[in-house]
Amino acid sequence: MKLFRSQMTAILDKALDVASGTQKDRLAGQMSLFDSFKKEDAFAKTVNEIPNIREWPENQRLSYEKELLGFYLTGHPLSRHERMIHAYASMPIDKLGASKDGADITLGGVITKVKMTTTKKTNERMAILRLEDFSGAVEVLVFPKSFAACSKSIAVEAIVFVKGRLSLREEEPKLLANEVASLEEARQKLTEAIQIKLITAGLEQSTLESVYQLLKQYPGTVPVTLTFVAPENKTYEIKTAQGCCVNPTDELFQGIEALLGPDVVNVKTSSIPASSAA
């Protein structure tokens, strides 16, 4: 029988109690052959009384893995959003050391640690974050003015994009944040347009119709451009009508790739607008 981790955890304490009691009786020499059978029956009954509960959500399961093991075992919380991370971030975290001190940088990742503190001079609230992407982690300092504007986006396990100034004055790079935007905020603020690549060779009218119908399922404000790739890699672009503007969700991108194949969607982005409080 295959069990969810949520189910195994739910019966863990009871199973341990039964097993512990059995072991104590054996060590004390208080068990007969028939008592042993009874104890084994009790243990089997405990294990077989599995609660009918769902598996933990992916983010909860991964969080427990990181807490217990120190690393993610069965996946990564950013995996579903890999396209956005690569499209909107200036660079991966492990490349920060090759940048210039004071450079304006946008990073995307998951917040794995939040430390709240106050400034020494003014006693204003600020936060120190640990931001992690696929390549590594970096400390992010969110000073009071910026913190007041974006505190709602700051939480452990939150997937965010951070715009700020890079500091290389210490042994490890740090980012001095101007703005912290949630995944959905970043998607809406940063996506200027999406481009869909279509190979003209073998392209059928029914495929174009399917793409059109899919776009209509995700109405929004982001314009769409179709890039047709003809023989000898000659390309030409067609901007779709206003009625084909979309909401750039992961589900839309996955649907397009299911129709046309991988790596056919390109996201045109802008940088996070600087916070008015920064």
C-alpha atoms as one frame of an Amber mdcrd trajectory, in Angstrom:
protein
   0.000   0.000   0.000   1.398   3.371  -1.019   0.755   6.084   1.533   1.044
   9.845   1.405   3.509  11.456   3.773   0.565  13.251   5.381  -1.027   9.864
   6.196   2.169   8.344   7.567   2.733  11.381   9.756  -0.849  11.193  11.038
  -0.345   7.634  12.374   3.296   8.022  13.392   2.770   8.815  17.090   0.308
   5.975  17.597   2.521   3.472  15.780   5.539   4.537  17.857   3.554   4.166
  21.100   2.510   0.601  20.212   6.042  -0.337  19.111   7.580   1.214  22.227
   5.200  -0.658  24.511   5.956  -3.946  22.788   9.700  -3.414  23.105   9.457
  -2.561  26.802   7.435  -5.709  27.514   9.953  -7.858  25.664  12.877  -6.395
  27.595  11.057  -6.937  30.866  10.305 -10.560  29.938   6.587 -10.024  30.423
   5.376 -11.327  27.074   4.262 -14.835  26.276   3.991 -16.181  22.769   0.302
 -15.290  22.661   0.939 -11.794  24.045   3.388 -11.258  21.196   0.701 -12.115
  18.679  -1.687  -9.694  20.371   0.868  -6.878  20.272   1.592  -7.532  16.617
  -2.135  -7.480  15.908  -2.413  -4.129  17.694   0.449  -2.736  15.634  -1.048
  -4.049  12.396  -4.418  -2.523  13.327  -2.768   0.849  13.955  -0.980   0.783
  10.619  -4.115  -0.327   8.784  -6.263   2.444  10.276  -5.037   4.986   7.769
  -6.882   8.325   7.808  -8.369   9.324   4.474  -6.537  12.616   4.043  -4.887
  14.275   1.081  -1.168  14.645   0.564   0.386  17.885   1.767   0.511  20.694
  -0.811   3.787  20.783  -2.711   5.091  23.910  -0.990   4.417  22.395   2.449
   6.074  19.093   1.517   9.160  20.870   0.174   9.306  23.127   3.223   9.379
  20.084   5.524  12.119  18.513   3.395  14.274  21.636   3.643  13.663  21.939
   7.388  14.544  18.301   8.089  17.308  17.635   5.550  18.680  21.087   4.813
  17.875  20.719   1.107  14.930  20.007  -1.192  14.583  16.324  -2.030  11.646
  15.782  -4.396  11.589  19.111  -6.197  12.184  22.839  -5.846   9.583  25.506
  -4.951  10.689  27.543  -7.978  10.371  24.753 -10.541   6.861  25.722 -11.640
   8.010  29.315 -12.132  11.366  28.684 -13.783  10.330  30.554 -16.941   9.495
  33.703 -14.966  12.690  33.524 -12.927  14.844  33.323 -16.049  12.822  35.951
 -17.926  12.572  38.625 -15.245  15.749  38.242 -13.175  18.880  40.113 -14.267
  21.030  37.086 -13.501  21.218  34.015 -11.255  22.435  34.607  -7.722  25.699
  32.724  -8.214  26.760  35.303 -10.848  26.450  38.339  -8.567  30.156  38.315
  -7.728  30.988  38.995 -11.389  28.857  42.185 -11.448  29.859  45.716 -10.500
  29.470  47.078  -7.010  26.455  49.396  -6.940  24.798  47.844 -10.017  21.019
  47.824 -10.240  19.949  44.177 -10.091  16.649  42.306 -10.203  16.631  38.844
  -8.636  13.909  36.230  -8.460  13.675  33.495  -5.875  12.059  32.105  -2.764
  12.466  33.718   0.651  13.864  31.060   2.984  14.529  33.233   6.035  13.207
  36.537   7.412  14.786  38.407  10.310  12.929  41.469  11.550  14.982  44.175
  13.208  15.129  47.936  13.745  17.631  50.610  12.816  19.929  51.817  15.579
  19.462  55.546  14.964  15.737  55.870  14.326  14.381  52.552  15.684  12.472
  51.996  12.426  11.499  48.509  11.285  13.479  46.782   8.561  14.041  43.222
   7.389  16.969  40.990   6.500  16.016  38.267   4.030  17.658  35.181   2.643
  16.667  34.826  -1.004  17.337  31.556  -2.820  17.128  30.659  -6.509  18.237
  27.548  -8.433  21.909  28.555  -8.219  22.425  29.804  -4.691  21.345  32.254
  -1.996  21.989  35.890  -1.099  21.268  38.178   1.841  18.820  40.980   1.053
  18.581  44.092   3.240  15.209  45.856   3.157  15.653  49.232   4.829  12.755
  51.110   6.478  11.496  53.189   3.530  11.423  50.201   1.211  10.066  47.916
   3.932   7.088  50.204   4.546   6.149  49.930   0.861   6.564  46.186   0.353
   6.224  44.474   3.753   3.094  42.613   2.579   5.205  40.665   0.065   7.779
  39.542   2.641   7.247  36.115   4.190   9.101  32.826   4.477   8.378  30.596
   1.438   7.096  33.569  -0.584   8.313  33.608  -4.190   9.317  37.161  -5.033
  11.303  39.412  -7.310  13.633  41.902  -5.650  15.045  45.011  -7.288  17.928
  46.694  -5.554  21.524  47.858  -5.489  24.280  45.268  -5.361  26.887  45.592
  -2.606  30.226  43.814  -3.002  31.959  45.541  -0.110  31.925  42.472   2.114
  33.060  38.901   1.629  29.656  37.813   0.293  27.454  39.844  -2.102  24.404
  41.569  -0.643  21.405  43.224  -2.249  20.050  46.475  -0.816  16.413  46.266
  -1.824  14.382  49.083  -3.315  11.332  46.922  -4.008  10.061  43.435  -3.278
   7.232  42.244  -5.540   5.164  39.080  -5.201   5.029  36.620  -8.070   1.676
  37.905  -9.295   2.667  41.557  -8.886   5.839  40.953 -10.862   3.950  39.094
 -13.574   1.606  42.038 -14.037   4.244  44.774 -13.702   7.064  43.238 -15.712
   5.426  41.491 -18.655   5.336  43.867 -21.628   4.510  41.304 -24.313   4.812
  37.649 -25.217   6.092  36.254 -28.503   4.989  32.903 -29.872   7.233  31.199
 -32.425   5.620  29.143 -35.167   7.485  27.084 -37.774   5.728  27.584 -41.095
   6.803  24.215 -42.522   3.893  21.865 -41.916   1.902  24.503 -40.046  -1.813
  23.864 -40.431  -4.734  26.258 -40.197  -6.239  24.134 -37.433  -3.123  24.731
 -35.301  -3.467  28.499 -35.667  -7.115  28.228 -34.733  -6.193  26.229 -31.621
  -3.662  28.885 -30.609  -6.277  31.597 -31.077  -8.833  29.733 -28.984  -6.252
  29.174 -26.241  -5.344  32.865 -26.101  -9.010  33.767 -25.701  -9.180  31.596
 -22.573  -6.705  33.897 -20.771  -7.891  37.468 -21.434  -5.732  40.261 -20.096
  -3.724  43.337 -21.051  -0.455  41.851 -22.367  -0.140  41.961 -26.179   0.853
  38.896 -28.196   3.129  38.731 -31.241   3.291  35.727 -33.551   6.744  35.149
 -35.016   6.643  32.912 -38.089   9.873  31.115 -38.954  10.054  30.292 -42.674
  12.627  28.144 -44.499  16.236  29.366 -44.238  15.295  30.900 -40.856  13.600
  33.910 -42.404  11.178  35.400 -39.886   8.272  37.781 -39.961   6.056  38.994
 -37.152   2.348  39.647 -36.823   0.907  41.504 -33.864  -2.392  40.018 -32.817
  -5.529  42.116 -32.456  -6.376  43.885 -29.192  -8.880  41.146 -28.439  -6.010
  38.653 -28.127  -4.259  40.412 -25.245  -3.666  37.898 -22.491  -2.984  37.311
 -18.822   0.512  35.722 -18.880  -0.076  32.750 -16.601   1.972  29.566 -16.353
  -1.108  27.652 -17.516  -1.220  29.702 -20.722   2.458  29.063 -21.437   2.044
  25.353 -20.774  -0.947  25.218 -23.101   0.967  26.918 -25.902   3.884  24.529
 -25.533   1.517  21.559 -25.511   0.278  22.734 -28.920   3.537  23.897 -30.507
   6.382  22.262 -28.589   8.952  23.473 -26.036  10.754  26.829 -26.102   8.256
  28.552 -28.400   7.243  31.303 -25.961   9.450  34.316 -25.319   8.538  36.835
 -22.619   9.449  40.480 -23.210   9.958  42.161 -19.850  10.680  45.458 -18.190
  12.412  46.112 -14.875  10.507  46.507 -11.616   9.511  50.170 -11.241  11.387
  51.794  -8.378   9.331  52.138  -5.223   8.135  55.672  -4.565   9.203  55.169
  -0.983  12.727  54.093  -1.868
